[in-house]
């Protein structure tokens, strides 16, 4: 009965908001794929963030420079050893049905995520990696299965505690200088215990449940779209300018472009590079930055080829690549900015963007075909005895075009590259198994530079393509540093070791997402790589 009454109250508030916004047309946004889940504990996909980032609020969210800013967190302190974080919540913040948001909501949500099951293993990886007792708690929940109840199970050994209604304590077993950055992601979002069951997520596709963010969910069809309306009970409702958002699923870029041209939609989130270029240098093209990189990985590990064991040959392969020409062939630096470091633009560092800080001291593996030829000759390779390599890529998107360009560049210095194109669905499985010589690779993470560098430690790789104890130790040592300046300086040194000193990976370019926006629409933002429409105005 209590849950039914709460639903009715919530719906009454939604209908009141809808009535208030009746004269204001929603912002209509075309997106490229269907929603897969709206359960914060499960989501790892960009498409779901269009809704989740607007209907929920957590302790923190990233700003446009990808730095954490307080939302439901009023203030916090960190112990001298960097292991205990104490968060004071905003008093007066409520769920959309008027019920106060408390520290107990966060405790339930985090324990629920840890005990959900195998489906959310990736989403909770950071929690179980760093929070005291979280790994053991989650493993026990998996053993028990569906009958595990996080509301009664002993969680005293887990470093997640509500000290009072507005004080949340998180204890770590190892320092994590960027914890507040991580806490801007979905799994750290609170959900309501009386609406979000522990072991299922279908409730999230049934509008009417209370939300903590600036909008509430009015309707949703996974394959068609979703309707959001401003929550008047949001504690910062006066800062939210847009009254309603309507998402429309349009997988075909051409359909999005046509709908944009006819005025059917206000924003097209997925159009082809060719379409985007027709709007170049106009107010209608928004190049949304992406915290993602496109690079080549070389398998110098136990399953890799003999040539890849030689750092000079790895360097020769890198020096033969003309990145400027490559990105022009793909559509230009506007869409694919060249990348001279492994960590992409958009990830914060000591006092600036991590990439900008790293680029300030120069980049030593620049295009130099003559030096590439000299290194090959030193190793005994020439026109009569070319270095033979096999390049692997997935047969979708731009990867074939990249492969063709690389093959020509390598041929120009005496490297004979053959292709191995595989289905996209099994591509990364093969890379994880160490089944490649040199391969294209891409990674997306907006929280911290260490997430990119962690990828090439032997503890993270399934079969190590980069098997270097020195690099492993550099990352371990960096993770123990509490002082942010020392921490990021250590990460910069590790990146230089990975990319320039040993050429284990070869960075090529960043991504930007071309978005078409109708004239008169202002205030759209990218917060940590997630689009945000709270401040949009339609003039």
C-alpha positions as CSV (number, residue, x, y, z in Angstrom):
1,X,0.0,0.0,0.0
2,X,2.8,2.4,0.9
3,X,4.5,1.8,-2.5
4,X,1.2,2.4,-4.3
5,X,0.6,5.7,-2.5
6,X,4.2,6.7,-3.3
7,X,3.6,5.9,-7.0
8,X,0.4,8.0,-7.0
9,X,2.1,10.9,-5.4
10,X,5.0,10.7,-7.8
11,X,2.6,10.5,-10.8
12,X,0.6,13.5,-9.5
13,X,3.9,15.5,-9.4
14,X,4.8,14.4,-12.9
15,X,1.3,15.3,-14.3
16,X,1.6,18.7,-12.6
17,X,4.9,19.3,-14.2
18,X,3.6,18.2,-17.6
19,X,0.7,20.6,-17.2
20,X,3.1,23.4,-16.3
21,X,5.2,22.6,-19.4
22,X,2.2,22.2,-21.8
23,X,3.0,25.4,-23.7
24,X,6.7,24.5,-24.0
25,X,7.7,22.1,-26.7
26,X,10.2,19.5,-25.7
27,X,13.7,19.3,-27.1
28,X,13.6,16.4,-29.6
29,X,16.8,14.5,-29.8
30,X,17.5,11.6,-32.3
31,X,19.8,8.9,-30.9
32,X,21.3,6.0,-32.8
33,X,20.4,2.9,-30.8
34,X,17.8,1.3,-28.5
35,X,18.0,1.6,-24.8
36,X,19.3,-1.6,-23.1
37,X,18.8,-0.8,-19.4
38,X,17.9,2.2,-17.2
39,X,19.1,0.5,-14.0
40,X,22.1,2.5,-12.9
41,X,23.7,-0.6,-11.3
42,X,23.9,-2.3,-14.7
43,X,24.5,0.3,-17.3
44,X,27.9,0.6,-19.1
45,X,26.5,1.9,-22.4
46,X,26.5,5.5,-23.7
47,X,23.0,5.3,-25.1
48,X,21.4,4.8,-21.7
49,X,23.2,7.8,-20.3
50,X,21.0,10.1,-22.3
51,X,18.2,9.3,-19.9
52,X,20.1,8.3,-16.7
53,X,22.2,11.4,-16.6
54,X,19.1,13.5,-16.6
55,X,16.8,11.6,-14.2
56,X,19.4,10.8,-11.5
57,X,21.9,12.8,-9.4
58,X,24.8,11.3,-7.5
59,X,27.2,12.8,-5.1
60,X,29.3,14.2,-8.0
61,X,29.1,14.8,-11.7
62,X,31.9,15.8,-14.1
63,X,32.1,19.4,-15.4
64,X,33.0,20.3,-19.0
65,X,36.7,19.8,-18.2
66,X,35.9,16.4,-16.7
67,X,36.6,17.5,-13.2
68,X,34.3,16.3,-10.4
69,X,31.8,18.9,-9.1
70,X,29.5,18.4,-6.1
71,X,25.8,17.6,-6.6
72,X,24.3,15.7,-3.7
73,X,27.5,16.0,-1.8
74,X,27.7,19.2,0.3
75,X,31.3,18.6,1.4
76,X,33.8,15.8,2.1
77,X,37.0,15.0,3.9
78,X,39.8,12.5,3.3
79,X,41.9,10.9,6.0
80,X,45.7,11.5,5.9
81,X,46.3,8.0,4.6
82,X,43.8,8.5,1.8
83,X,41.7,5.5,2.8
84,X,38.7,7.0,4.5
85,X,36.3,9.4,2.7
86,X,33.5,11.1,4.7
87,X,30.8,12.7,2.7
88,X,28.3,15.2,4.0
89,X,25.1,15.1,2.0
90,X,23.0,18.1,1.0
91,X,20.2,18.5,3.5
92,X,16.9,19.3,1.8
93,X,17.5,17.4,-1.4
94,X,14.6,15.1,-2.1
95,X,13.4,12.4,-4.4
96,X,10.9,13.5,-7.0
97,X,8.1,12.3,-4.7
98,X,9.3,14.6,-1.9
99,X,11.0,12.0,0.3
100,X,14.3,13.1,1.7
101,X,17.5,11.7,0.1
102,X,19.7,10.2,2.8
103,X,23.0,8.4,3.3
104,X,21.0,5.1,3.7
105,X,19.8,5.4,0.1
106,X,23.5,5.3,-1.0
107,X,24.3,2.4,1.3
108,X,21.4,0.4,-0.1
109,X,22.3,1.3,-3.7
110,X,26.0,0.4,-3.4
111,X,25.3,-2.9,-1.5
112,X,22.6,-3.7,-4.1
113,X,25.1,-3.2,-6.9
114,X,27.7,-5.4,-5.2
115,X,25.1,-8.2,-4.7
116,X,23.2,-7.9,-8.0
117,X,24.8,-10.8,-9.7
118,X,27.1,-11.6,-12.6
119,X,25.3,-9.2,-15.0
120,X,26.9,-6.2,-13.5
121,X,30.4,-7.5,-12.9
122,X,32.0,-4.8,-15.1
123,X,29.9,-1.9,-13.6
124,X,31.1,-2.7,-10.1
125,X,34.7,-3.3,-11.0
126,X,35.9,-0.1,-9.4
127,X,33.9,-0.8,-6.2
128,X,35.3,-4.3,-5.7
129,X,38.8,-3.1,-6.7
130,X,39.1,-0.3,-4.1
131,X,36.4,-0.5,-1.4
132,X,37.4,-2.4,1.8
133,X,35.6,-5.7,1.9
134,X,33.6,-5.2,-1.3
135,X,35.2,-8.0,-3.3
136,X,34.5,-10.6,-0.6
137,X,31.0,-9.3,-0.1
138,X,30.2,-9.5,-3.8
139,X,31.8,-13.0,-4.2
140,X,29.6,-14.2,-1.3
141,X,26.5,-12.7,-2.9
142,X,27.3,-14.6,-6.1
143,X,27.7,-17.9,-4.2
144,X,24.4,-17.4,-2.4
145,X,22.5,-16.3,-5.6
146,X,19.0,-15.0,-5.8
147,X,18.2,-15.5,-2.2
148,X,20.9,-13.1,-1.1
149,X,19.3,-10.0,0.7
150,X,21.6,-7.0,1.1
151,X,19.2,-5.4,3.5
152,X,19.7,-8.2,6.1
153,X,23.1,-9.7,5.2
154,X,26.0,-8.7,7.4
155,X,27.9,-5.9,5.7
156,X,29.9,-4.8,8.7
157,X,33.2,-5.7,6.9
158,X,32.3,-3.6,3.9
159,X,33.6,0.0,3.8
160,X,30.3,1.5,3.1
161,X,28.5,3.1,6.1
162,X,25.8,5.7,6.9
163,X,27.1,7.4,10.0
164,X,23.8,9.4,10.2
165,X,21.1,10.4,7.8
166,X,23.4,12.9,6.0
167,X,26.9,11.4,6.5
168,X,28.2,8.6,4.3
169,X,31.6,7.0,4.9
170,X,33.6,5.1,2.3
171,X,36.7,3.1,3.4
172,X,39.2,1.9,0.9
173,X,41.9,-0.7,1.2
174,X,44.3,1.2,-1.1
175,X,44.5,5.0,-1.9
176,X,42.5,6.2,-4.8
177,X,43.2,9.8,-5.6
178,X,40.4,10.0,-8.2
179,X,37.6,8.4,-6.2
180,X,35.3,11.4,-6.6
181,X,35.8,11.2,-10.4
182,X,34.6,7.6,-10.4
183,X,31.6,8.6,-8.3
184,X,30.2,10.5,-11.2
185,X,29.4,7.3,-13.0
186,X,26.2,5.3,-13.0
187,X,26.9,2.6,-10.4
188,X,27.4,5.3,-7.7
189,X,23.9,6.7,-8.3
190,X,21.4,6.2,-5.5
191,X,18.1,4.3,-6.2
192,X,15.2,3.9,-3.9
193,X,15.0,0.6,-1.9
194,X,11.2,0.5,-2.1
195,X,11.2,0.7,-5.9
196,X,14.4,-1.0,-7.0
197,X,14.5,-4.7,-6.2
198,X,17.9,-6.3,-5.7
199,X,18.1,-8.9,-8.5
200,X,16.1,-7.5,-11.4
201,X,16.0,-4.3,-13.5
202,X,12.7,-4.3,-15.4
203,X,11.3,-1.8,-12.9
204,X,13.5,0.9,-14.6
205,X,11.4,0.6,-17.8
206,X,8.2,1.3,-15.9
207,X,7.9,5.1,-15.4
208,X,6.5,6.4,-12.1
209,X,9.4,5.6,-9.7
210,X,11.0,8.5,-7.8
211,X,14.2,9.9,-9.2
212,X,16.9,12.1,-7.7
213,X,17.8,14.3,-10.7
214,X,16.4,17.3,-12.6
215,X,14.0,15.2,-14.6
216,X,11.5,12.3,-14.2
217,X,10.8,9.6,-16.7
218,X,7.3,10.0,-18.2
219,X,7.4,7.2,-20.8
220,X,9.9,4.9,-22.5
221,X,9.9,2.3,-25.2
222,X,13.3,0.6,-25.5
223,X,13.3,0.6,-29.3
224,X,11.5,3.8,-29.9
225,X,12.4,6.5,-27.4
226,X,11.8,8.1,-24.1
227,X,10.0,11.2,-22.7
228,X,11.4,13.2,-19.7
229,X,9.9,16.1,-17.9
230,X,11.4,18.6,-15.4
231,X,11.1,17.6,-11.8
232,X,9.9,20.6,-9.8
233,X,11.1,19.0,-6.5
234,X,14.7,18.8,-7.6
235,X,16.7,20.8,-5.1
236,X,18.3,22.8,-7.9
237,X,15.2,23.1,-10.1
238,X,15.6,26.8,-10.5
239,X,18.9,26.1,-12.4
240,X,17.2,23.8,-14.9
241,X,16.0,25.7,-17.9
242,X,14.7,23.0,-20.2
243,X,11.2,21.8,-19.4
244,X,11.1,18.5,-21.3
245,X,13.2,16.2,-23.4
246,X,12.0,13.7,-26.1
247,X,14.4,11.1,-27.3
248,X,13.7,9.3,-30.6
249,X,15.6,6.2,-31.6
250,X,16.9,6.5,-35.3
251,X,19.6,4.0,-36.0
252,X,20.2,5.2,-39.6
253,X,22.4,8.3,-39.9
254,X,20.7,9.2,-43.1
255,X,17.3,9.2,-41.5
256,X,18.6,11.5,-38.7
257,X,20.0,13.9,-41.3
258,X,16.7,14.0,-43.2
259,X,14.7,14.4,-40.0
260,X,17.0,17.3,-39.0
261,X,16.7,19.0,-42.4
262,X,12.9,18.8,-42.3
263,X,12.7,20.1,-38.7
264,X,11.3,16.9,-37.3
265,X,14.1,16.8,-34.7
266,X,16.0,19.5,-32.9
267,X,19.3,17.6,-32.5
268,X,20.8,14.7,-34.5
269,X,23.3,12.8,-32.3
270,X,24.5,10.4,-35.0
271,X,25.2,11.6,-38.5
272,X,27.8,10.5,-41.1
273,X,31.1,12.4,-41.4
274,X,30.1,13.3,-44.9
275,X,26.9,15.0,-43.6
276,X,28.8,16.7,-40.8
277,X,31.3,18.2,-43.2
278,X,28.5,20.0,-45.1
279,X,27.8,22.0,-41.9
280,X,31.4,22.7,-41.1
281,X,32.1,26.1,-39.6
282,X,28.4,26.8,-39.1
283,X,26.5,27.2,-35.8
284,X,24.6,24.1,-36.5
285,X,27.6,21.7,-36.2
286,X,28.6,20.8,-32.6
287,X,31.8,18.7,-32.4
288,X,31.2,17.0,-29.1
289,X,34.5,15.8,-27.6
290,X,35.0,12.2,-26.7
291,X,37.2,10.7,-24.1
292,X,38.4,8.0,-26.4
293,X,41.5,7.1,-28.4
294,X,42.3,5.1,-31.5
295,X,45.7,3.5,-31.4
296,X,47.7,0.4,-32.4
297,X,48.7,-2.2,-30.0
298,X,51.8,-4.3,-30.6
299,X,51.9,-7.8,-29.1
300,X,55.4,-8.0,-27.6
301,X,54.3,-10.7,-25.1
302,X,54.7,-14.4,-25.2
303,X,52.2,-15.0,-28.0
304,X,53.5,-12.2,-30.2
305,X,55.9,-12.5,-33.1
306,X,59.7,-12.3,-32.8
307,X,60.0,-8.9,-34.5
308,X,57.7,-7.3,-31.8
309,X,60.3,-8.2,-29.2
310,X,62.7,-5.6,-30.7
311,X,61.9,-2.0,-29.5
312,X,63.7,-0.5,-32.5
313,X,61.4,-2.4,-34.9
314,X,58.4,-1.3,-32.9
315,X,59.7,2.2,-33.2
316,X,60.2,1.8,-37.0
317,X,56.6,0.7,-37.4
318,X,55.5,3.9,-35.5
319,X,57.8,6.3,-37.3
320,X,56.5,5.2,-40.7
321,X,53.0,6.5,-39.9
322,X,52.0,9.9,-41.1
323,X,49.1,10.8,-38.8
324,X,48.2,14.0,-40.5
325,X,47.7,12.3,-43.8
326,X,45.8,9.5,-42.2
327,X,43.2,11.7,-40.5
328,X,42.8,13.7,-43.8
329,X,42.0,10.5,-45.6
330,X,39.3,9.7,-42.9
331,X,37.6,13.1,-43.1
332,X,40.0,15.6,-41.5
333,X,41.3,16.6,-38.1
334,X,38.0,18.3,-37.3
335,X,36.5,14.8,-36.8
336,X,39.7,12.9,-35.9
337,X,42.3,15.1,-34.2
338,X,45.7,13.5,-34.3
339,X,46.9,12.0,-31.0
340,X,50.5,12.2,-29.8
341,X,50.0,10.4,-26.6
342,X,48.1,7.3,-25.4
343,X,45.7,9.1,-23.0
344,X,43.3,11.1,-25.1
345,X,42.1,14.7,-24.8
346,X,39.3,15.2,-22.3
347,X,40.8,13.5,-19.2
348,X,42.0,15.9,-16.4
349,X,45.5,15.9,-15.0
350,X,47.4,17.9,-12.4
351,X,46.0,21.3,-13.2
352,X,45.1,21.0,-16.9
353,X,44.0,18.4,-19.4
354,X,46.2,15.3,-19.0
355,X,46.9,15.2,-22.7
356,X,47.8,18.9,-22.9
357,X,50.2,18.4,-19.9
358,X,51.8,15.4,-21.6
359,X,52.2,17.2,-24.9
360,X,54.0,20.1,-23.4
361,X,57.3,18.3,-23.2
362,X,57.2,17.2,-26.8
363,X,56.6,13.9,-28.6
364,X,59.6,11.8,-29.8
365,X,57.9,9.3,-32.1
366,X,56.9,11.6,-34.9
367,X,56.6,10.7,-38.6
368,X,60.2,10.1,-39.8
369,X,60.3,7.6,-42.7
370,X,64.1,7.9,-43.1
371,X,64.7,7.1,-39.5
372,X,62.3,4.2,-39.8
373,X,64.3,2.8,-42.8
374,X,67.5,3.2,-40.8
375,X,66.2,1.2,-37.9
376,X,65.0,-1.5,-40.2
377,X,68.4,-1.7,-41.9
378,X,70.1,-2.0,-38.5
379,X,68.0,-5.1,-37.9
380,X,68.8,-6.6,-41.3
381,X,65.7,-5.6,-43.3
382,X,65.7,-3.9,-46.7
383,X,63.8,-4.0,-50.0
384,X,64.9,-7.6,-50.7
385,X,64.1,-8.7,-47.2
386,X,61.2,-6.7,-45.9
387,X,59.9,-6.9,-42.4
388,X,56.7,-8.9,-42.6
389,X,53.9,-8.0,-40.2
390,X,50.2,-9.0,-39.9
391,X,47.8,-6.2,-39.1
392,X,44.4,-7.2,-37.4
393,X,41.3,-5.1,-37.4
394,X,37.5,-5.5,-37.1
395,X,35.6,-5.3,-40.4
396,X,33.3,-2.4,-39.4
397,X,33.3,1.3,-39.2
398,X,36.5,3.2,-40.4
399,X,38.9,0.3,-39.6
400,X,39.3,-0.9,-43.2
401,X,40.2,2.6,-44.4
402,X,42.7,2.9,-41.6
403,X,44.2,-0.4,-42.5
404,X,44.6,0.5,-46.2
405,X,46.3,3.8,-45.4
406,X,48.7,2.1,-42.9
407,X,49.6,-0.6,-45.4
408,X,50.7,2.0,-47.9
409,X,52.7,4.0,-45.4
410,X,54.5,0.9,-44.1
411,X,55.2,-0.3,-47.7
412,X,57.0,3.0,-48.3
413,X,59.7,2.2,-45.8
414,X,60.0,-1.5,-46.5
415,X,57.4,-3.1,-44.2
416,X,55.2,-5.7,-45.8
417,X,51.9,-5.7,-44.0
418,X,49.1,-8.2,-44.6
419,X,45.6,-7.9,-43.3
420,X,43.6,-10.0,-41.0
421,X,40.0,-8.7,-40.8
422,X,37.7,-10.3,-38.2
423,X,34.1,-10.0,-37.2
424,X,33.5,-7.1,-34.7
425,X,31.8,-9.4,-32.3
426,X,34.9,-11.6,-31.7
427,X,37.6,-9.0,-32.3
428,X,38.3,-8.1,-28.7
429,X,38.1,-11.7,-27.6
430,X,41.0,-12.5,-30.0
431,X,43.0,-9.5,-28.7
432,X,42.4,-10.6,-25.1
433,X,43.7,-14.1,-26.0
434,X,46.9,-12.6,-27.4
435,X,45.9,-13.7,-30.9
436,X,47.5,-10.8,-32.9
437,X,50.8,-9.3,-34.0
438,X,49.7,-5.6,-34.4
439,X,46.2,-4.5,-34.1
440,X,44.0,-1.4,-34.1
441,X,42.5,-0.7,-30.6
442,X,40.2,1.8,-29.0
443,X,39.3,2.6,-25.4
444,X,36.8,4.9,-23.8
445,X,37.0,6.1,-20.2
446,X,36.4,9.6,-18.8
447,X,37.2,9.2,-15.1
448,X,41.0,9.2,-15.0
449,X,44.2,8.7,-16.9
450,X,45.1,5.6,-14.8
451,X,42.2,3.7,-16.3
452,X,43.8,3.9,-19.7
453,X,47.2,2.9,-18.4
454,X,45.8,0.1,-16.2
455,X,44.7,-1.6,-19.4
456,X,48.3,-2.6,-20.2
457,X,49.3,-4.0,-16.8
458,X,49.7,-7.8,-16.6
459,X,47.0,-8.0,-13.9
460,X,44.4,-6.6,-16.2
461,X,45.3,-8.3,-19.5
462,X,43.9,-11.8,-20.0
463,X,47.0,-12.8,-22.0
464,X,49.7,-10.1,-21.7
465,X,50.6,-8.4,-25.0
466,X,52.6,-5.9,-22.9
467,X,54.5,-8.0,-20.3
468,X,56.7,-5.5,-18.5
469,X,57.3,-5.7,-14.8
470,X,58.8,-2.2,-14.8
471,X,55.6,-0.7,-16.2
472,X,53.5,-2.8,-13.8
473,X,55.4,-1.4,-10.8
474,X,55.2,2.2,-12.1
475,X,51.4,1.9,-12.1
476,X,51.3,0.2,-8.7
477,X,53.5,2.9,-7.2
478,X,51.4,5.6,-8.8
479,X,48.3,4.1,-7.2
480,X,49.8,4.5,-3.7
481,X,50.3,8.2,-4.0
482,X,47.8,10.4,-2.2
483,X,49.1,13.8,-3.3
484,X,47.4,14.6,-6.7
485,X,50.5,16.4,-8.2
486,X,52.8,13.4,-7.4
487,X,50.1,11.0,-8.6
488,X,49.7,12.6,-12.0
489,X,53.4,13.2,-12.4
490,X,53.9,9.4,-11.9
491,X,51.2,8.7,-14.5
492,X,52.8,11.0,-17.1
493,X,56.1,9.1,-16.5
494,X,54.3,5.8,-17.0
495,X,52.7,7.0,-20.2
496,X,56.1,8.1,-21.6
497,X,57.5,4.7,-20.7
498,X,54.7,2.9,-22.5
499,X,54.5,5.0,-25.6
500,X,57.8,6.7,-26.3
501,X,60.5,4.7,-24.5
502,X,59.2,1.3,-25.4
503,X,56.6,1.9,-28.2
504,X,54.3,-0.8,-26.9
505,X,51.3,1.2,-28.3
506,X,51.1,3.7,-31.1
507,X,48.6,6.5,-30.7
508,X,46.8,7.7,-33.9
509,X,43.9,10.0,-33.2
510,X,41.1,11.1,-30.9
511,X,37.4,11.0,-31.7
512,X,34.9,13.8,-31.8
513,X,31.2,13.2,-32.3
514,X,29.6,15.4,-34.9
515,X,26.1,16.6,-33.7
516,X,23.7,18.7,-35.7
517,X,21.8,21.3,-33.8
518,X,19.0,23.5,-35.0
519,X,19.6,27.3,-35.0
520,X,18.4,29.1,-31.9
521,X,19.2,26.2,-29.6
522,X,21.8,27.0,-27.0
523,X,23.1,25.6,-23.7
524,X,23.9,22.0,-24.7
525,X,27.1,20.6,-23.0
526,X,29.3,17.6,-22.8
527,X,30.0,16.6,-19.1
528,X,32.6,14.0,-19.0
529,X,31.7,12.7,-22.4
530,X,28.0,12.6,-21.6
531,X,25.6,15.0,-23.3
532,X,23.7,17.3,-21.0
533,X,20.6,19.4,-21.9
534,X,19.7,20.9,-18.5
535,X,20.6,24.4,-19.6
536,X,19.2,24.2,-23.1
537,X,17.1,27.1,-24.3
538,X,15.1,27.2,-27.5
539,X,15.0,30.7,-29.0
